[in-house]
Amino acid sequence: MPLSENEQRLLEQIERALVEDDPKFASAVRSTDPRTYLRRRVLRSAFVFLLGLVVLVVGVVLNQVPLTVILGILGFLMMLFAALRGAADLRRISGRDVGGRRPGGRSRTGRSRPRTRTPFMERVEERWRRRWEDRP
């Protein structure tokens, strides 16, 4: 969604004030690529995934019932968290949003999808109303 003229003007004023207050910080922010931060997060996620795998294997090797279960669950949760976070960051790096759509609301074909569907909660409420109205 594009910004209105008023919002653009306010954003420019904030940017100018930032440059005047701290020019070194402003130049650092301008020169930093957000993908660099996301790449670091993907690498950290890969490291946490491998660490979770090691915890899981150590739990299996120890073969002590309560400790094996605890380490197995902990390792699995670490791997799951790392995989989900890494996949989300990879999607953000490639510029795609959830479902293979680009952030601007356009699909891969370039056509914009119209939003004709009603929100989930409205559909649930409508079904609930109909259910109670149909009862004798």
C-alpha positions in Angstrom: 0.0 0.0 0.0 1.5 3.3 -1.0 2.0 6.0 1.5 -0.1 9.1 1.4 1.5 12.5 0.8 1.2 13.4 4.4 2.9 10.2 5.5 5.7 10.6 2.9 6.3 14.2 4.2 6.4 13.0 7.8 8.8 10.2 6.9 11.1 12.7 5.1 11.1 15.0 8.1 12.0 12.1 10.4 14.8 11.1 8.0 16.2 14.6 7.9 16.1 14.9 11.7 17.9 11.6 12.0 20.6 12.8 9.6 21.0 16.0 11.5 21.2 14.4 14.9 23.5 11.5 14.1 24.9 11.5 10.6 27.3 8.5 11.3 24.4 6.3 12.3 22.2 7.5 9.4 25.0 6.6 6.9 25.5 3.2 8.5 21.8 2.5 8.3 21.6 3.5 4.6 24.6 1.3 3.7 23.4 -1.8 5.5 21.7 -4.4 3.4 18.8 -6.0 5.3 19.6 -9.3 3.5 22.9 -9.4 5.4 21.0 -9.6 8.7 18.7 -12.3 7.3 21.6 -14.3 6.0 23.2 -14.3 9.5 19.9 -15.4 10.9 19.7 -18.3 8.4 23.3 -19.4 9.4 22.3 -19.2 13.1 19.3 -21.3 12.4 21.4 -23.9 10.6 23.7 -24.0 13.6 20.8 -24.4 16.1 19.4 -27.1 13.8 22.7 -29.0 13.9 23.0 -28.4 17.7 19.5 -29.9 18.1 20.5 -32.9 16.1 23.6 -33.4 18.3 21.4 -33.1 21.5 19.0 -35.7 20.0 21.7 -38.1 19.1 23.4 -37.7 22.6 20.0 -38.4 24.2 19.7 -41.7 22.2 23.3 -42.7 22.9 23.0 -42.2 26.7 20.1 -44.7 26.9 18.9 -43.6 30.3 15.1 -43.4 30.2 14.2 -40.1 31.7 17.3 -38.3 30.3 16.8 -39.8 26.8 13.2 -38.6 26.6 14.1 -35.1 27.8 17.0 -34.7 25.5 15.0 -36.2 22.6 12.2 -33.7 23.1 14.6 -30.8 23.6 16.6 -31.7 20.4 13.5 -32.1 18.4 12.1 -28.8 19.5 15.4 -27.1 18.8 15.5 -28.6 15.3 11.8 -27.6 14.6 12.3 -24.0 15.8 15.5 -23.6 13.7 13.9 -25.1 10.6 10.8 -22.9 10.8 12.8 -19.7 11.5 15.3 -20.5 8.8 12.6 -21.2 6.2 10.8 -18.0 7.1 14.1 -16.0 6.8 14.9 -17.7 3.5 11.5 -16.7 2.2 12.1 -13.1 3.2 15.5 -13.1 1.6 14.0 -14.3 -1.7 11.4 -11.5 -1.5 8.4 -13.9 -1.2 5.8 -13.8 1.3 3.8 -16.8 2.7 2.2 -18.9 -0.1 4.7 -18.0 -2.8 3.3 -14.5 -3.1 5.4 -11.4 -3.3 5.1 -8.7 -0.6 3.2 -6.4 -2.9 0.3 -8.8 -3.1 1.1 -10.0 -6.5 1.4 -13.7 -7.4 4.1 -15.3 -9.5 2.1 -14.5 -12.7 2.1 -10.8 -11.9 -1.7 -10.5 -11.6 -3.1 -9.2 -8.4 -5.6 -11.4 -6.6 -8.8 -9.8 -5.6 -9.8 -10.1 -2.0 -13.3 -11.4 -2.3 -13.2 -13.9 0.6 -14.6 -13.0 3.9 -12.4 -13.3 7.0 -12.4 -16.6 8.8 -14.1 -15.3 12.0 -16.9 -13.7 10.0 -17.6 -17.0 8.3 -17.6 -18.8 11.7 -20.0 -16.3 13.2 -22.3 -16.5 10.2 -22.4 -20.3 10.5 -23.1 -20.1 14.2 -26.0 -17.7 13.6 -27.5 -19.9 10.9 -27.2 -23.0 13.1 -29.1 -21.3 15.9 -31.7 -19.8 13.5 -32.4 -23.2 11.9 -33.2 -24.9 15.3 -36.8 -25.4 16.1 
